C-alpha cells in the first residue's frame, strides 16, 4: 500500500503533470455536439420527422412545457388505478 500511495498520491513517478496537461487539453477542446447542431441550421435541418416530407410534423409527437422547457408529451402512457378494498 505504501508504494501505491507513493505513486498515486505523492507522484513518485512524476506522471501527474502529463496527466493534468492531457486532461486540460481535452477540457479546452470539448464542444457539445448537440449545441453545435442547434447552432448550425444546415445540421439542424437533417433532424426531421419524415425524410420524404421534412415540412410535415409527426402527428404522434406532441410537445408541452415543463420547468420552462419544451418537452415531448408521452402519449398513450398507461395509468395505474388503485383498488379500494370494500
Secondary structure, 3 states (H helix, E strand, C coil): CHHHHHHHCCCCCCCHHHHHHHHHHHHHCCCCHHHHHHHCHHHHCCCCCCCCCCCCCCCCCEEEEECCEEEEECCCCCCCCCCCCC
